[in-house]
Amino acid sequence: MPLLSRARALPPIAALCACLLMPGGCATTTPARGDADAQALLEAGQRHARQQDWTALRLYRQAAVLQPVDESVMGAQARLGRALATGSLAPYGERDGGGAVRRPRPEQGRPWLLRAARHGSTAAMRDLREDARRRGDVAQEARWRMRFAMTTQSLFERGALRPTQLGGLPDPRSPPTAASQARLDAIVASIRAQAARGDVEAGIDLGLLQTFGIGMPRDPQAALAQFQRAGDAGSALGLYFCGLLAMENAVTGIERAQIETWFARAHAAGFPLARDRRWQTLRAPVFHFSS
């Protein structure tokens, strides 16, 4: 009997568990928001999580599939992914404290973290970076490290994003070694090759290398072209990065109307951070540094 049919034949609690073990859950369609309130579901899930009650997963999942995507939906996706991946309901930045712990299922949490990260969740980006580091996936670790630094607009994160760090050295101030340079060269070569084949995600990564001047000279104009190409292919993140780069005045000749269009398109594509009256509060960081 297929898993979905077995889930329907089980008692409600067992059926819920069976659904949560499926990467896509039991829903076969994305529900419209209707009367559901993503913020209320998220807050209720957080209350249960603080009490180490795994009912939180059901509430997070109900919020995580709602449309349109807002910050509450994105937050629920990130928390659901983290709980499944780590087997813990502990909030970000806190230890389990002896609470209820389940067997980590990173293969089930990762798709939810990816969904949240593509909607702009920096918490999910950070979790994906650490997941890639644990798995030894240097290309994915570099991807989420760069995207986290760009999205957070953090001077600290950008200043720490140096070739030696992507090369695997824990201290960004460490002098490069032959091994760290070889790792960086392999990352850059892989990104270039995938971007040349038309891979949209690799195109964003190449744009970030050009933005930060890692493995190549800084070239904001070329980076903007990469982000635009990704945006035209449907990437909300690419559109958002277009707007960020333009706001940093790294590229000249960009009219405010064009910046507004990029952010509006990103928001319409499911990127809550690009909503009107939010992106206008962004401040351009100064992040020129030598490698």
N, C-alpha and C positions, 0 to 999 in steps of 0.2 A: 504493500500500500504506500503511495507517495506520502512524503512527510506532511504536506498540507492536509491530506485527508486524515492521517493519523492524529494531527493536532486538533482537528475538529471533533474527533471521536473521544478525545481525552477530557477529563474534568477541566474546568476553567483554569485553575492554577497551573496544571501540567501543560495545558495547551499554550498558555502564555509563555512558559519556559521554552517549549518547543519553538515557538515563534521567535523568541529572542535569540535562539541559537542559529537562526537562519540569517545570513548576511543582509538580505533585503527585508527581513521580517515577513509577516503574513500578508501585509497589504499588497495588492497587485496593482493598485492605481494610487496616484497621489491625490489625497482628498483636498477639496477646497476648504478654506478656513471655516466658512459657515459660522456657527455659534461658538466654535472652539476658540479659546483664548490662549495663544502660545505663551504669553507672559505668565498667566495664572498657572498653566501646566508646569512651566519651568520652575516657578517659585515653589509650587507644591512638591515637585521632584527634589528640589534642594532641601526642603524641610525634611523630607523622608531620608535623604542622603545623610544629613547631619545626625539623624537618629539611627544610622546604619541599617535602614530599612530598604530592602531591594525593590520595594514597590516603586522606588525612584526610577528604575529603568523603564517601567511601563509608562510613566508620566513623561519622561524624557522622549520616549519614542513617539508618543502621541503628538508632542509638540514638534518633533524633528521632521515630520513629513508634511506639515502644513504649508500651504501656499497663500499669499506670496511670502517669500523668505524675508524675515526681519531679524533684528539682533537676538530676539528671544528664540526663534527657530534655530538660528546659527549656534547659539549657546547650548541649546538642547542637543543638537547634533554632536557638538564637541564633548559634552559631558557624557553622553551615551557612548561615544567612541572610546573615551578614556576609561569609563567604568568597565566596558567589555574587554578592552585591551589589557588593563592592569589587574582586573579582578578586585578593584577597590572602589569604594564610594568616597574616599577622602577628597576634599576640595583641592584645587590646584595649590601647590606649594606647601601642603601639609602632609604629615605622615599618617599612616593608618590608625595609629593610636590603639591598636588591639581591637579594632572594630571588625565587623563581618567582612571576610575576605573570601573570594572565590578563585578558582583556577583562572589565571590570565588567558584570554583568548584573543591575542593580537590580530589574528587573521579575520576575526569578526569585528573588532573595533576599528581596524584600519580603514575600511570603506566609509564609515561614519566620520572619521577624522578627515578623510580626504574631501568629503562633501562640505564639512564645516570650513576647512581651509580654503576651498575654492570660493566660498562665500565671504572670505575675509577674516576668519577666526584666527587670531595670532596665537591663542592658546592651543588650537589644533595644530598649527604650524610648528610650534615648539614641541608638541608631543610626537609629531611625525619626524622631526629632526632627531629626537632622542631614540625613537624606534629604529630609524635608519642606522644610527650610530651603533646600537646594540647588535643589529644584524650585519654590520660591516659593509653596508651599502653606501659607499663614499659619494656616489653621484646624487643619490636622494638626500643624503645628509647635507651636501652643499646646496642643493635646490632649496630645501626648507630653511636653511640658515640664511641664505640670501633673501628669500621672500619675507622671512620674519623681520629682518633688518630694514627692508624697504617699506613694509606695511606699517611697522610700529613708528616710523619716523624718529627713531631713537638715535641720538648722537652717540650714545655709548655703544649700541649694537653696531652701528655703522663704523664707528672708529675701531671697534674690535674685529671687524670683518676684513682680515688681511690674508694675503696669499698663504702665509705660514699656517693660519688656522684651518683654511680649507685643505691645506696639505697634511693635516692630521696632528699638528703640534698643539698641545693644550693651551699654552701661553701664547697669545698673539704677538707678544714682544720677542719671542724666541727667534734667533737667527735661523734662516732656512737651512735645511739639510738636504743632502742628495735624495733621500727617501721622500721628504715632504715635497720637494720640487717635482719628483717623478709622479707622485700622486696628483699634484695639482695639474701637471701637464696632461695626465690621463683624463682628468675630469673635463678640462677645457676641450681636449680633442674629441671626447665623446659628445659633449654638448654641441660643438660645431658640426659634427657629422650628422647628428640627429636633426638639428635645425636645417641643415642643407637638404635633408630628405623631406622637409615640410612638417616635421613634428611641432605642433603648436606649443606644447609645454616646454620643449627644448628651446624654442624661439624666445620664450619669456626668459629662460635661464641665460641665454646668450645676451639678451638685452641687459640683464642684471650684471653680467660680467663686464659689459661695456659701460654701464652706469658707474660701477665701482672701480673700474680700472684694474680688474684682477685677471692676470694671465694675458693681458692686452692693454693698450693705452685706453684711457678714458675717452669715450666717444658718445656723448649724450644724444647727438643727432642720429647716429646709427641705432642707439638703444631705443629711441622713440619710434623709429621705423619698425623695429622688431615688435615692440608693444602694440603698435597700430595693426600690424599684420595679425597678431594673435587676437586682438579685439575684433577685427573684421571676420575672423574665423569663429567668433562666438565666445571668446574668453572675457568674462567680466573682469578678471584680474588684470589682463592686458590693458583694458580700457582704463581701469583705475590707475595703473602705473603710468599711463600716458598723462593723466591729469596731474599726478604727483610730480612727475618729471618737469612738466610745464610750470607748475607752481614754484619749483625751485629755481626758476629762471636759468636753468642749465641750457635751455634751447631758446634762441631768440626768435622773434617774429610770430609768436603764438598769441592770437587774440583771445580775450576772456571768453567770448562766445564759444570758441572751440573747446576751451577747458570745460565750460558748462556742459557742452554736448557730450564730451567724454564721460564726465561723471554721471550725467543723466542716463546715458546708455548703459553704464556699469550698474547703476541702481536698478534699471529695468531688467537687467540680466540676472538679478539676484544677488547684488553686492550691497548690503545694508550700510556699510561705511561710506558709500558714495551718495547717500540721500541728501536732498537739498537741506540747507542750513546746518548740515554736519560737516561736509567737506570744506565749507567756507571757514571753519575754525582751524583748519590745518595751518601750521606754520612751517615754512621751508627751513630745514636744518642746513647748517653749513658743515659739510663733511669731506672737504678736500684733505687728503692725507697721502703720504708717500708709502709705497709698499716696501 
